[in-house]
Amino acid sequence: MNRKARIEQALTGALTPMHLEVTDESHMHNVPAGAESHFKVLVVSDAFAGDKRIGRHRRVNALLREELDGGMHALAIHAWTPDEWFEKGGGRAPESPQCMGGAKTQG
């Protein structure tokens, strides 16, 4: 099972999301092909109701601790309630900025 599938499995099992997007953004960074090192997660769940942003991020990081300890270098987290999903993103994950390091910015 690849890293994306493991992330999806961990978040789905713990948060029962209404919507989940896991995007491998490794190709946008100066890493070897197939690195599976940079990910963006949009997870929409009622489980976040009443939690502050830092608490939501801590929860997601804790659920993905094994991946973070096992070579995942970066994780962009968008953890929203269903109402926030439509208010903030119109049903879409925000775009990630371009990588600021390595050969990807050389030109």
CNS distance restraints for C-alpha pairs under 8 A (distance, minus, plus):
assign (resid   1 and name CA) (resid   5 and name CA) 6.21 0.50 0.50
assign (resid   1 and name CA) (resid   6 and name CA) 6.68 0.50 0.50
assign (resid   2 and name CA) (resid   6 and name CA) 6.41 0.50 0.50
assign (resid   3 and name CA) (resid   7 and name CA) 6.14 0.50 0.50
assign (resid   3 and name CA) (resid  36 and name CA) 6.62 0.50 0.50
assign (resid   3 and name CA) (resid  67 and name CA) 7.50 0.50 0.50
assign (resid   4 and name CA) (resid   8 and name CA) 6.23 0.50 0.50
assign (resid   4 and name CA) (resid  22 and name CA) 6.48 0.50 0.50
assign (resid   4 and name CA) (resid  23 and name CA) 7.43 0.50 0.50
assign (resid   4 and name CA) (resid  24 and name CA) 6.91 0.50 0.50
assign (resid   4 and name CA) (resid  36 and name CA) 7.91 0.50 0.50
assign (resid   5 and name CA) (resid   9 and name CA) 6.09 0.50 0.50
assign (resid   6 and name CA) (resid  10 and name CA) 6.13 0.50 0.50
assign (resid   7 and name CA) (resid  11 and name CA) 6.19 0.50 0.50
assign (resid   7 and name CA) (resid  22 and name CA) 7.45 0.50 0.50
assign (resid   7 and name CA) (resid  64 and name CA) 6.79 0.50 0.50
assign (resid   7 and name CA) (resid  67 and name CA) 7.86 0.50 0.50
assign (resid   8 and name CA) (resid  12 and name CA) 5.89 0.50 0.50
assign (resid   8 and name CA) (resid  20 and name CA) 7.57 0.50 0.50
assign (resid   8 and name CA) (resid  22 and name CA) 6.75 0.50 0.50
assign (resid   9 and name CA) (resid  13 and name CA) 5.98 0.50 0.50
assign (resid  10 and name CA) (resid  14 and name CA) 6.33 0.50 0.50
assign (resid  10 and name CA) (resid  63 and name CA) 6.47 0.50 0.50
assign (resid  10 and name CA) (resid  64 and name CA) 7.13 0.50 0.50
assign (resid  11 and name CA) (resid  15 and name CA) 5.66 0.50 0.50
assign (resid  11 and name CA) (resid  16 and name CA) 7.37 0.50 0.50
assign (resid  11 and name CA) (resid  17 and name CA) 7.66 0.50 0.50
assign (resid  11 and name CA) (resid  43 and name CA) 7.91 0.50 0.50
assign (resid  11 and name CA) (resid  60 and name CA) 7.48 0.50 0.50
assign (resid  11 and name CA) (resid  63 and name CA) 6.95 0.50 0.50
assign (resid  12 and name CA) (resid  16 and name CA) 4.99 0.50 0.50
assign (resid  12 and name CA) (resid  17 and name CA) 6.03 0.50 0.50
assign (resid  12 and name CA) (resid  20 and name CA) 7.86 0.50 0.50
assign (resid  14 and name CA) (resid  63 and name CA) 7.82 0.50 0.50
assign (resid  15 and name CA) (resid  45 and name CA) 6.42 0.50 0.50
assign (resid  15 and name CA) (resid  47 and name CA) 6.11 0.50 0.50
assign (resid  16 and name CA) (resid  45 and name CA) 6.66 0.50 0.50
assign (resid  16 and name CA) (resid  47 and name CA) 7.88 0.50 0.50
assign (resid  17 and name CA) (resid  43 and name CA) 6.31 0.50 0.50
assign (resid  17 and name CA) (resid  44 and name CA) 5.38 0.50 0.50
assign (resid  17 and name CA) (resid  45 and name CA) 4.42 0.50 0.50
assign (resid  17 and name CA) (resid  46 and name CA) 7.39 0.50 0.50
assign (resid  18 and name CA) (resid  43 and name CA) 7.88 0.50 0.50
assign (resid  18 and name CA) (resid  44 and name CA) 5.58 0.50 0.50
assign (resid  18 and name CA) (resid  45 and name CA) 5.52 0.50 0.50
assign (resid  18 and name CA) (resid  46 and name CA) 7.81 0.50 0.50
assign (resid  18 and name CA) (resid  82 and name CA) 7.27 0.50 0.50
assign (resid  19 and name CA) (resid  42 and name CA) 7.77 0.50 0.50
assign (resid  19 and name CA) (resid  43 and name CA) 6.00 0.50 0.50
assign (resid  19 and name CA) (resid  44 and name CA) 5.08 0.50 0.50
assign (resid  19 and name CA) (resid  45 and name CA) 7.19 0.50 0.50
assign (resid  20 and name CA) (resid  41 and name CA) 7.37 0.50 0.50
assign (resid  20 and name CA) (resid  42 and name CA) 5.67 0.50 0.50
assign (resid  20 and name CA) (resid  43 and name CA) 4.61 0.50 0.50
assign (resid  20 and name CA) (resid  44 and name CA) 6.30 0.50 0.50
assign (resid  21 and name CA) (resid  40 and name CA) 7.91 0.50 0.50
assign (resid  21 and name CA) (resid  41 and name CA) 5.71 0.50 0.50
assign (resid  21 and name CA) (resid  42 and name CA) 5.05 0.50 0.50
assign (resid  21 and name CA) (resid  43 and name CA) 6.51 0.50 0.50
assign (resid  21 and name CA) (resid  93 and name CA) 7.87 0.50 0.50
assign (resid  22 and name CA) (resid  39 and name CA) 6.92 0.50 0.50
assign (resid  22 and name CA) (resid  40 and name CA) 5.85 0.50 0.50
assign (resid  22 and name CA) (resid  41 and name CA) 4.69 0.50 0.50
assign (resid  22 and name CA) (resid  42 and name CA) 6.58 0.50 0.50
assign (resid  23 and name CA) (resid  39 and name CA) 5.53 0.50 0.50
assign (resid  23 and name CA) (resid  40 and name CA) 5.11 0.50 0.50
assign (resid  23 and name CA) (resid  41 and name CA) 6.45 0.50 0.50
assign (resid  24 and name CA) (resid  36 and name CA) 6.54 0.50 0.50
assign (resid  24 and name CA) (resid  37 and name CA) 7.78 0.50 0.50
assign (resid  24 and name CA) (resid  38 and name CA) 6.08 0.50 0.50
assign (resid  24 and name CA) (resid  39 and name CA) 4.64 0.50 0.50
assign (resid  24 and name CA) (resid  40 and name CA) 6.63 0.50 0.50
assign (resid  25 and name CA) (resid  29 and name CA) 7.49 0.50 0.50
assign (resid  25 and name CA) (resid  36 and name CA) 7.98 0.50 0.50
assign (resid  25 and name CA) (resid  37 and name CA) 7.91 0.50 0.50
assign (resid  25 and name CA) (resid  38 and name CA) 5.24 0.50 0.50
assign (resid  25 and name CA) (resid  39 and name CA) 5.29 0.50 0.50
assign (resid  25 and name CA) (resid  40 and name CA) 6.88 0.50 0.50
assign (resid  26 and name CA) (resid  30 and name CA) 7.97 0.50 0.50
assign (resid  26 and name CA) (resid  31 and name CA) 6.87 0.50 0.50
assign (resid  26 and name CA) (resid  34 and name CA) 7.84 0.50 0.50
assign (resid  26 and name CA) (resid  35 and name CA) 6.61 0.50 0.50
assign (resid  26 and name CA) (resid  36 and name CA) 5.82 0.50 0.50
assign (resid  26 and name CA) (resid  37 and name CA) 5.60 0.50 0.50
assign (resid  26 and name CA) (resid  38 and name CA) 4.66 0.50 0.50
assign (resid  26 and name CA) (resid  39 and name CA) 6.91 0.50 0.50
assign (resid  27 and name CA) (resid  31 and name CA) 7.37 0.50 0.50
assign (resid  27 and name CA) (resid  33 and name CA) 7.17 0.50 0.50
assign (resid  28 and name CA) (resid  98 and name CA) 7.02 0.50 0.50
assign (resid  28 and name CA) (resid  99 and name CA) 6.41 0.50 0.50
assign (resid  28 and name CA) (resid 104 and name CA) 7.24 0.50 0.50
assign (resid  29 and name CA) (resid  38 and name CA) 7.86 0.50 0.50
assign (resid  29 and name CA) (resid  99 and name CA) 5.73 0.50 0.50
assign (resid  29 and name CA) (resid 101 and name CA) 7.64 0.50 0.50
assign (resid  29 and name CA) (resid 102 and name CA) 7.36 0.50 0.50
assign (resid  29 and name CA) (resid 104 and name CA) 6.19 0.50 0.50
assign (resid  30 and name CA) (resid 101 and name CA) 7.34 0.50 0.50
assign (resid  30 and name CA) (resid 102 and name CA) 5.30 0.50 0.50
assign (resid  30 and name CA) (resid 103 and name CA) 5.83 0.50 0.50
assign (resid  30 and name CA) (resid 104 and name CA) 5.84 0.50 0.50
assign (resid  31 and name CA) (resid  35 and name CA) 6.34 0.50 0.50
assign (resid  31 and name CA) (resid  37 and name CA) 7.88 0.50 0.50
assign (resid  36 and name CA) (resid  72 and name CA) 6.82 0.50 0.50
assign (resid  37 and name CA) (resid  71 and name CA) 6.43 0.50 0.50
assign (resid  37 and name CA) (resid  72 and name CA) 4.35 0.50 0.50
assign (resid  37 and name CA) (resid  73 and name CA) 5.05 0.50 0.50
assign (resid  37 and name CA) (resid  74 and name CA) 6.48 0.50 0.50
assign (resid  38 and name CA) (resid  72 and name CA) 6.32 0.50 0.50
assign (resid  38 and name CA) (resid  73 and name CA) 5.82 0.50 0.50
assign (resid  38 and name CA) (resid  74 and name CA) 4.69 0.50 0.50
assign (resid  38 and name CA) (resid  75 and name CA) 6.01 0.50 0.50
assign (resid  39 and name CA) (resid  72 and name CA) 7.94 0.50 0.50
assign (resid  39 and name CA) (resid  74 and name CA) 6.25 0.50 0.50
assign (resid  39 and name CA) (resid  75 and name CA) 4.95 0.50 0.50
assign (resid  39 and name CA) (resid  76 and name CA) 6.31 0.50 0.50
assign (resid  40 and name CA) (resid  75 and name CA) 5.63 0.50 0.50
assign (resid  40 and name CA) (resid  76 and name CA) 4.50 0.50 0.50
assign (resid  40 and name CA) (resid  77 and name CA) 6.07 0.50 0.50
assign (resid  40 and name CA) (resid  78 and name CA) 7.87 0.50 0.50
assign (resid  40 and name CA) (resid  96 and name CA) 7.97 0.50 0.50
assign (resid  41 and name CA) (resid  75 and name CA) 7.27 0.50 0.50
assign (resid  41 and name CA) (resid  76 and name CA) 6.09 0.50 0.50
assign (resid  41 and name CA) (resid  77 and name CA) 5.06 0.50 0.50
assign (resid  41 and name CA) (resid  78 and name CA) 6.00 0.50 0.50
assign (resid  41 and name CA) (resid  79 and name CA) 7.82 0.50 0.50
assign (resid  42 and name CA) (resid  77 and name CA) 6.29 0.50 0.50
assign (resid  42 and name CA) (resid  78 and name CA) 4.66 0.50 0.50
assign (resid  42 and name CA) (resid  79 and name CA) 5.96 0.50 0.50
assign (resid  42 and name CA) (resid  80 and name CA) 7.71 0.50 0.50
assign (resid  42 and name CA) (resid  93 and name CA) 6.07 0.50 0.50
assign (resid  43 and name CA) (resid  77 and name CA) 7.97 0.50 0.50
assign (resid  43 and name CA) (resid  78 and name CA) 6.32 0.50 0.50
assign (resid  43 and name CA) (resid  79 and name CA) 5.02 0.50 0.50
assign (resid  43 and name CA) (resid  80 and name CA) 6.37 0.50 0.50
assign (resid  44 and name CA) (resid  79 and name CA) 6.02 0.50 0.50
assign (resid  44 and name CA) (resid  80 and name CA) 4.87 0.50 0.50
assign (resid  44 and name CA) (resid  81 and name CA) 5.29 0.50 0.50
assign (resid  44 and name CA) (resid  82 and name CA) 5.68 0.50 0.50
assign (resid  44 and name CA) (resid  85 and name CA) 6.70 0.50 0.50
assign (resid  45 and name CA) (resid  49 and name CA) 7.92 0.50 0.50
assign (resid  45 and name CA) (resid  79 and name CA) 7.68 0.50 0.50
assign (resid  45 and name CA) (resid  80 and name CA) 6.45 0.50 0.50
assign (resid  45 and name CA) (resid  81 and name CA) 5.10 0.50 0.50
assign (resid  45 and name CA) (resid  82 and name CA) 6.20 0.50 0.50
assign (resid  46 and name CA) (resid  81 and name CA) 5.34 0.50 0.50
assign (resid  46 and name CA) (resid  82 and name CA) 6.63 0.50 0.50
assign (resid  47 and name CA) (resid  81 and name CA) 7.52 0.50 0.50
assign (resid  48 and name CA) (resid  56 and name CA) 6.37 0.50 0.50
assign (resid  48 and name CA) (resid  79 and name CA) 7.38 0.50 0.50
assign (resid  48 and name CA) (resid  80 and name CA) 6.61 0.50 0.50
assign (resid  48 and name CA) (resid  81 and name CA) 5.78 0.50 0.50
assign (resid  49 and name CA) (resid  81 and name CA) 6.08 0.50 0.50
assign (resid  51 and name CA) (resid  55 and name CA) 5.87 0.50 0.50
assign (resid  51 and name CA) (resid  56 and name CA) 6.28 0.50 0.50
assign (resid  52 and name CA) (resid  56 and name CA) 6.42 0.50 0.50
assign (resid  53 and name CA) (resid  57 and name CA) 6.27 0.50 0.50
assign (resid  53 and name CA) (resid  79 and name CA) 7.63 0.50 0.50
assign (resid  54 and name CA) (resid  58 and name CA) 6.08 0.50 0.50
assign (resid  55 and name CA) (resid  59 and name CA) 6.14 0.50 0.50
assign (resid  56 and name CA) (resid  60 and name CA) 6.33 0.50 0.50
assign (resid  56 and name CA) (resid  79 and name CA) 6.25 0.50 0.50
assign (resid  57 and name CA) (resid  61 and name CA) 6.00 0.50 0.50
assign (resid  57 and name CA) (resid  77 and name CA) 6.68 0.50 0.50
assign (resid  57 and name CA) (resid  79 and name CA) 7.06 0.50 0.50
assign (resid  58 and name CA) (resid  62 and name CA) 6.00 0.50 0.50
assign (resid  59 and name CA) (resid  63 and name CA) 6.25 0.50 0.50
assign (resid  60 and name CA) (resid  64 and name CA) 6.24 0.50 0.50
assign (resid  60 and name CA) (resid  77 and name CA) 7.83 0.50 0.50
assign (resid  61 and name CA) (resid  65 and name CA) 5.76 0.50 0.50
assign (resid  61 and name CA) (resid  68 and name CA) 7.93 0.50 0.50
assign (resid  64 and name CA) (resid  68 and name CA) 6.30 0.50 0.50
assign (resid  65 and name CA) (resid  69 and name CA) 6.01 0.50 0.50
assign (resid  66 and name CA) (resid  70 and name CA) 5.93 0.50 0.50
assign (resid  67 and name CA) (resid  71 and name CA) 6.51 0.50 0.50
assign (resid  67 and name CA) (resid  72 and name CA) 5.70 0.50 0.50
assign (resid  68 and name CA) (resid  72 and name CA) 4.77 0.50 0.50
assign (resid  68 and name CA) (resid  73 and name CA) 6.68 0.50 0.50
assign (resid  68 and name CA) (resid  74 and name CA) 7.97 0.50 0.50
assign (resid  78 and name CA) (resid  93 and name CA) 7.51 0.50 0.50
assign (resid  80 and name CA) (resid  84 and name CA) 5.59 0.50 0.50
assign (resid  80 and name CA) (resid  85 and name CA) 5.78 0.50 0.50
assign (resid  81 and name CA) (resid  85 and name CA) 6.21 0.50 0.50
assign (resid  82 and name CA) (resid  86 and name CA) 6.76 0.50 0.50
assign (resid  83 and name CA) (resid  87 and name CA) 6.27 0.50 0.50
assign (resid  84 and name CA) (resid  88 and name CA) 5.62 0.50 0.50
assign (resid  84 and name CA) (resid  89 and name CA) 7.62 0.50 0.50
assign (resid  85 and name CA) (resid  89 and name CA) 5.42 0.50 0.50
assign (resid  85 and name CA) (resid  90 and name CA) 6.41 0.50 0.50
assign (resid  85 and name CA) (resid  91 and name CA) 5.70 0.50 0.50
assign (resid  85 and name CA) (resid  92 and name CA) 7.60 0.50 0.50
assign (resid  86 and name CA) (resid  90 and name CA) 4.35 0.50 0.50
assign (resid  86 and name CA) (resid  91 and name CA) 5.17 0.50 0.50
assign (resid  89 and name CA) (resid  93 and name CA) 6.12 0.50 0.50
assign (resid  89 and name CA) (resid  94 and name CA) 6.72 0.50 0.50
assign (resid  99 and name CA) (resid 104 and name CA) 6.88 0.50 0.50
assign (resid  99 and name CA) (resid 105 and name CA) 7.03 0.50 0.50
assign (resid 100 and name CA) (resid 104 and name CA) 7.76 0.50 0.50
assign (resid 100 and name CA) (resid 105 and name CA) 6.26 0.50 0.50
assign (resid 101 and name CA) (resid 105 and name CA) 6.45 0.50 0.50
assign (resid 102 and name CA) (resid 106 and name CA) 7.41 0.50 0.50
